[in-house]
Amino acid sequence: MWDQTAAIAALVNGEPWATIADTREKHNDLRFLSAKAAIGWHVLYNTTYTSQLFDFVQGNLKSKDGWYNGFYESLRQPNKTLTANNNGVILESLLYKQVGRPLTVWAGVRSQKSTKRAIRTPQVTAKILRP
């Protein structure tokens, strides 16, 4: 039986843990731990392994302005980029951990289908003025 605390092998073009560009050029030196993935997986699965990743992110990738995107394995330094995507996913994950429901459910956001019906397109009329 597969143990969820075991490492997950990601294959790219048949090679484990490969980091490639859209040109398929290898950049394994740029492989890094993703802060949003580490926190998200911990919130969902809460294993010993995900707890270690969560603690690492909290201790090494948190800044006064949010969480850095990740940590480069070979360089042994943070990827200090701060993005709305990374921090948004982290905040949504932490909210889910706190309230036990996805953001849209917790906030009472209706589905896109019902929202489209509720939004009315304004009627615009144009009057041609002649001198």
VMD Tcl script that draws the C-alpha trace (Angstrom):
set ca {
  {0.00 0.00 0.00}
  {1.27 3.49 -0.88}
  {2.21 5.62 2.11}
  {1.12 9.25 1.69}
  {4.15 10.43 3.69}
  {6.49 9.02 1.05}
  {8.08 11.34 -1.47}
  {6.14 11.83 -4.67}
  {8.18 11.37 -7.85}
  {7.37 13.90 -10.55}
  {8.37 12.88 -14.05}
  {9.11 15.36 -16.82}
  {9.83 13.81 -20.19}
  {10.43 10.51 -18.37}
  {13.05 12.02 -16.04}
  {12.31 12.31 -12.30}
  {12.27 15.83 -10.85}
  {13.45 17.46 -14.07}
  {13.07 21.23 -14.38}
  {12.67 22.39 -17.97}
  {11.82 25.56 -19.88}
  {9.10 25.73 -22.51}
  {11.87 25.01 -25.03}
  {12.50 21.66 -23.23}
  {15.96 22.91 -22.17}
  {16.92 21.50 -18.77}
  {17.37 23.87 -15.85}
  {17.69 21.51 -12.89}
  {19.78 24.12 -11.09}
  {16.60 26.24 -10.85}
  {14.46 23.57 -9.16}
  {12.87 24.96 -6.02}
  {10.42 24.24 -3.25}
  {7.17 26.07 -3.99}
  {5.83 27.92 -0.94}
  {2.20 27.78 -2.12}
  {2.42 24.06 -2.94}
  {4.04 23.24 0.42}
  {1.39 25.13 2.39}
  {-1.48 23.88 0.23}
  {-0.45 20.23 0.52}
  {-0.01 20.61 4.27}
  {-3.48 22.09 4.70}
  {-5.01 19.25 2.67}
  {-3.02 16.27 3.96}
  {-1.30 17.27 7.23}
  {1.38 14.55 7.28}
  {4.78 14.54 8.96}
  {6.38 15.38 5.59}
  {3.98 18.24 4.76}
  {4.41 19.57 8.29}
  {8.18 19.76 7.75}
  {7.65 21.63 4.49}
  {5.14 23.99 6.12}
  {7.54 24.73 8.99}
  {10.39 25.36 6.52}
  {8.25 27.81 4.52}
  {7.09 29.62 7.66}
  {10.64 29.85 9.00}
  {12.49 30.73 5.79}
  {10.13 32.17 3.18}
  {7.89 34.52 5.13}
  {8.65 38.23 4.79}
  {7.02 41.38 6.11}
  {5.25 41.72 2.73}
  {4.08 38.11 2.32}
  {5.64 34.80 1.37}
  {8.46 34.45 -1.12}
  {7.69 32.12 -4.04}
  {10.05 29.35 -3.03}
  {13.50 28.08 -2.17}
  {16.14 27.06 -4.74}
  {17.55 23.63 -3.88}
  {20.98 23.95 -5.47}
  {21.53 27.64 -4.68}
  {20.28 27.16 -1.10}
  {18.53 30.52 -1.18}
  {14.98 31.87 -1.49}
  {13.32 32.87 -4.73}
  {12.42 36.27 -3.29}
  {9.74 37.06 -5.84}
  {6.50 38.22 -4.20}
  {3.43 37.58 -6.36}
  {-0.30 37.95 -5.90}
  {-0.78 34.40 -7.20}
  {1.57 32.82 -4.67}
  {0.27 34.84 -1.74}
  {-3.37 34.50 -2.80}
  {-3.13 30.70 -2.90}
  {-1.37 30.68 0.49}
  {-3.98 32.95 2.08}
  {-6.83 30.91 0.62}
  {-5.19 27.70 1.90}
  {-4.81 29.14 5.39}
  {-8.42 30.33 5.37}
  {-9.53 26.83 4.36}
  {-7.52 25.42 7.28}
  {-9.19 27.88 9.66}
  {-12.83 27.62 8.53}
  {-12.89 24.20 6.83}
  {-14.51 25.44 3.62}
  {-13.26 26.90 0.33}
  {-13.20 30.70 0.12}
  {-16.14 30.97 -2.28}
  {-18.35 28.76 -0.12}
  {-17.33 30.51 3.11}
  {-17.94 33.95 1.54}
  {-21.31 32.91 0.10}
  {-20.31 33.52 -3.51}
  {-22.85 32.08 -5.90}
  {-21.86 29.92 -8.81}
  {-20.89 31.62 -12.06}
  {-24.12 30.39 -13.67}
  {-26.37 32.10 -11.11}
  {-24.14 35.19 -11.07}
  {-24.48 35.61 -14.84}
  {-28.26 35.60 -14.51}
  {-28.08 38.25 -11.78}
  {-25.88 40.61 -13.79}
  {-27.83 42.62 -16.30}
  {-26.25 44.23 -19.28}
  {-27.07 47.92 -19.27}
  {-29.17 49.11 -22.17}
  {-27.32 51.78 -24.10}
  {-29.20 53.97 -26.49}
  {-27.50 56.33 -28.84}
  {-29.06 59.42 -30.26}
  {-27.61 60.86 -33.40}
  {-27.46 64.61 -33.20}
  {-27.47 66.48 -36.49}
  {-26.36 70.06 -36.72}
}
mol new
graphics top color blue
foreach p $ca { graphics top sphere $p radius 0.5 }
foreach p [lrange $ca 0 end-1] q [lrange $ca 1 end] { graphics top cylinder $p $q radius 0.2 }
display resetview
